[in-house]
Amino acid sequence: MTSVFLSLSALLAASALAAPVAGAAAHADGSAVPGGWVAVDSAGLQHIGDSADTPQAPPAAGRSASVPAAEPELLALQSARNEKFVATEANYAAPNTGALRARSAQVGGGWEGFFFEFDEATETVSLKSLANDRYVAVEKNYTGNAQNILRARSTSVGGWERFFLYYNESLDRFALQSTLNGLFVAMENSYTGSLQYALRARSAEITGSWEEFTLYSLDA
């Protein structure tokens, strides 16, 4: 699969993503949007993926949203911490099969591709890995260093698989917050071994590059 990386700045500058008005920095469920960040809606997500040079990604099967979602966008995530792209470790043995790690220097194929699906009812996104056709879940019941690790292992979408997606215009970066535990996704740069650079929903706030990512549209 060949990949084309597009600048997001121009797309988002022309989109409906704007600083929220006073008193509006909250989701429909009442949860707060972090200061300096805006929640990405379906129109904003479409702007990330849409381009004259980027074909529309095909719809993914198994969608469980109560309200029909927009067409999914095929994107790649790059960690701001180590500048590596997030890959699905489809060949890892259980219990870490499908673990997400920011370990690729470039997008070389389906390992680094994810369909982002927006659900209007919950104002959340789900990520479906191109590597194994599974949705990314937060493993809240894991223990130790693997607790809250992100794994592409689900065939449908529920609370484990939903995330709020945020954008910071001044940084031109994105952040993901799990709806399961309310924590932000961080890249474990200091880990060693098979879970080095693993993604975990473990931060109470966005503290810096650990929780920040760049999104790129992929041309399949």
C-alpha positions as CSV (number, residue, x, y, z in Angstrom):
1,M,0.0,0.0,0.0
2,T,1.4,3.4,-0.9
3,S,0.8,6.3,1.4
4,V,0.4,10.0,0.8
5,F,0.9,12.4,3.7
6,L,-1.1,15.7,3.6
7,S,-0.6,18.8,5.5
8,L,-3.4,19.2,8.1
9,S,-3.0,22.8,8.8
10,A,-4.7,24.1,5.6
11,L,-7.5,21.6,5.9
12,L,-8.3,22.4,9.5
13,A,-7.9,26.1,9.0
14,A,-10.8,25.9,6.5
15,S,-12.9,23.6,8.5
16,A,-15.5,24.2,11.2
17,L,-13.0,23.6,14.0
18,A,-12.9,26.8,15.9
19,A,-12.3,27.8,19.5
20,P,-15.4,27.0,21.6
21,V,-17.5,29.8,22.9
22,A,-17.6,30.5,26.6
23,G,-19.6,27.8,28.4
24,A,-19.6,25.5,25.3
25,A,-16.4,23.5,26.2
26,A,-18.2,20.3,27.1
27,H,-19.5,17.2,25.3
28,A,-23.2,16.3,25.2
29,D,-22.6,14.0,28.2
30,G,-21.3,17.0,30.2
31,S,-17.6,15.9,30.2
32,A,-15.2,18.8,29.8
33,V,-13.0,19.5,26.8
34,P,-9.4,20.2,27.9
35,G,-8.3,23.8,27.9
36,G,-6.6,24.9,24.6
37,W,-8.1,21.9,22.8
38,V,-11.3,21.5,20.7
39,A,-13.4,18.4,20.2
40,V,-13.2,17.1,16.6
41,D,-16.7,16.4,15.2
42,S,-17.7,14.5,12.1
43,A,-17.1,17.5,9.8
44,G,-13.7,18.0,11.3
45,L,-12.8,14.4,10.9
46,Q,-13.9,14.5,7.2
47,H,-11.6,17.5,6.6
48,I,-8.7,15.5,7.9
49,G,-9.3,12.7,5.4
50,D,-10.7,14.6,2.4
51,S,-8.5,15.8,-0.4
52,A,-8.6,15.8,-4.2
53,D,-5.6,13.4,-4.1
54,T,-7.1,11.1,-1.4
55,P,-9.9,8.6,-2.4
56,Q,-12.7,8.1,0.1
57,A,-12.0,5.1,2.4
58,P,-14.5,2.3,2.1
59,P,-17.1,1.9,4.9
60,A,-16.1,-0.6,7.6
61,A,-18.4,-3.5,8.5
62,G,-19.7,-4.3,11.9
63,R,-20.5,-0.7,12.9
64,S,-22.7,-0.6,16.0
65,A,-23.6,3.1,16.3
66,S,-27.2,3.8,17.1
67,V,-27.0,6.8,14.6
68,P,-25.5,6.2,11.2
69,A,-21.9,7.4,11.2
70,A,-20.1,9.3,8.5
71,E,-17.8,7.5,6.1
72,P,-14.7,6.4,8.0
73,E,-11.4,8.1,7.3
74,L,-8.2,6.0,6.7
75,L,-5.5,7.7,8.8
76,A,-2.1,7.1,10.3
77,L,-1.0,8.3,13.8
78,Q,2.4,9.6,14.5
79,S,3.6,10.1,18.1
80,A,4.9,13.6,18.9
81,R,7.2,12.0,21.5
82,N,9.3,9.8,19.3
83,E,8.1,10.7,15.8
84,K,7.2,7.1,15.1
85,F,4.0,5.9,13.5
86,V,1.6,3.7,15.5
87,A,1.4,0.1,14.3
88,T,-0.8,-2.8,15.2
89,E,1.2,-5.8,16.5
90,A,-1.1,-8.4,14.9
91,N,1.6,-11.1,15.2
92,Y,2.1,-10.7,19.0
93,A,1.2,-13.7,21.1
94,A,-1.7,-13.5,23.6
95,P,-2.5,-11.6,25.7
96,N,-1.0,-8.7,23.8
97,T,-2.1,-9.7,20.3
98,G,-3.0,-6.5,18.4
99,A,-1.2,-4.1,20.8
100,L,-0.7,-0.6,19.4
101,R,2.9,0.7,19.5
102,A,4.5,3.8,18.0
103,R,7.5,2.0,16.5
104,S,7.4,2.5,12.7
105,A,9.7,5.0,10.9
106,Q,7.3,5.2,8.0
107,V,3.9,3.8,6.9
108,G,4.8,0.7,5.1
109,G,1.4,-1.0,4.9
110,G,-1.7,-2.0,6.7
111,W,0.1,-2.2,10.1
112,E,0.0,1.6,10.4
113,G,-3.5,2.3,9.0
114,F,-6.6,2.9,11.0
115,F,-10.2,3.7,9.9
116,F,-11.5,6.5,12.1
117,E,-15.3,6.2,12.5
118,F,-17.3,9.0,14.0
119,D,-20.5,8.3,16.0
120,E,-22.9,11.3,16.2
121,A,-24.8,9.9,19.1
122,T,-21.8,9.8,21.5
123,E,-19.6,12.4,19.7
124,T,-16.8,9.8,19.8
125,V,-14.5,8.0,17.3
126,S,-13.6,4.4,17.1
127,L,-10.4,3.1,15.5
128,K,-10.5,0.0,13.3
129,S,-7.1,-1.4,12.4
130,L,-6.3,-2.1,8.8
131,A,-3.9,-4.8,9.9
132,N,-6.5,-7.2,11.4
133,D,-9.9,-5.6,10.8
134,R,-10.4,-5.2,14.6
135,Y,-11.5,-2.2,16.6
136,V,-9.1,-0.7,19.1
137,A,-10.1,-1.3,22.8
138,V,-8.7,-0.1,26.1
139,E,-7.7,-3.0,28.3
140,K,-8.9,-1.6,31.6
141,N,-8.8,-5.0,33.3
142,Y,-5.1,-5.7,32.5
143,T,-2.7,-5.3,35.4
144,G,0.8,-4.0,35.8
145,N,2.5,-2.1,32.9
146,A,-0.1,-3.3,30.4
147,Q,-3.1,-1.9,32.3
148,N,-5.2,0.3,29.9
149,I,-3.1,-0.7,26.9
150,L,-4.7,-0.2,23.5
151,R,-5.3,-3.3,21.5
152,A,-7.0,-3.9,18.1
153,R,-9.0,-6.9,19.2
154,S,-12.8,-6.2,19.1
155,T,-15.3,-7.1,16.4
156,S,-17.8,-4.4,17.5
157,V,-17.9,-1.0,19.3
158,G,-18.8,-0.4,22.9
159,G,-17.5,1.8,25.7
160,W,-14.1,0.0,25.6
161,E,-13.6,1.1,22.0
162,R,-14.8,4.8,22.1
163,F,-12.6,7.8,22.3
164,F,-13.0,11.6,22.2
165,L,-10.7,13.1,19.6
166,Y,-9.2,16.6,20.3
167,Y,-7.2,19.1,18.2
168,N,-4.9,21.9,19.4
169,E,-4.5,24.5,16.6
170,S,-1.4,26.2,18.1
171,L,0.4,22.8,18.3
172,D,-1.3,21.3,15.2
173,R,-1.6,18.1,17.2
174,F,-4.3,15.7,18.2
175,A,-5.1,13.8,21.5
176,L,-7.3,10.8,22.3
177,Q,-9.3,10.4,25.5
178,S,-10.8,7.0,26.4
179,T,-14.5,7.1,27.3
180,L,-14.0,4.0,29.4
181,N,-11.8,5.5,32.1
182,G,-11.7,9.2,31.1
183,L,-7.9,9.1,30.7
184,F,-5.8,10.3,27.7
185,V,-3.8,8.0,25.5
186,A,0.0,8.2,26.1
187,M,2.9,6.7,24.3
188,E,5.2,4.7,26.7
189,N,8.5,5.9,25.4
190,S,10.4,4.7,28.5
191,Y,9.1,1.2,28.4
192,T,11.5,-1.6,27.4
193,G,10.9,-5.0,25.7
194,S,7.9,-6.0,23.7
195,L,5.7,-3.1,25.0
196,Q,8.2,-0.3,24.3
197,Y,6.3,2.6,22.7
198,A,3.0,1.0,23.6
199,L,-0.1,3.2,23.7
200,R,-2.0,3.3,27.0
201,A,-5.0,5.3,28.2
202,R,-3.4,6.4,31.5
203,S,-2.9,10.2,31.7
204,A,-5.3,12.4,33.7
205,E,-4.5,15.3,31.5
206,I,-2.5,16.3,28.4
207,T,0.9,17.1,29.8
208,G,3.0,17.2,26.6
209,S,4.2,15.2,23.7
210,W,3.5,11.9,25.5
211,E,-0.2,12.4,24.8
212,E,0.1,14.3,21.5
213,F,-0.1,12.8,18.0
214,T,-0.1,14.0,14.4
215,L,-2.7,12.5,12.0
216,Y,-2.0,11.8,8.4
217,S,-4.5,10.9,5.6
218,L,-3.6,7.8,3.8
219,D,-4.0,7.2,0.1
220,A,-4.8,3.5,-0.3
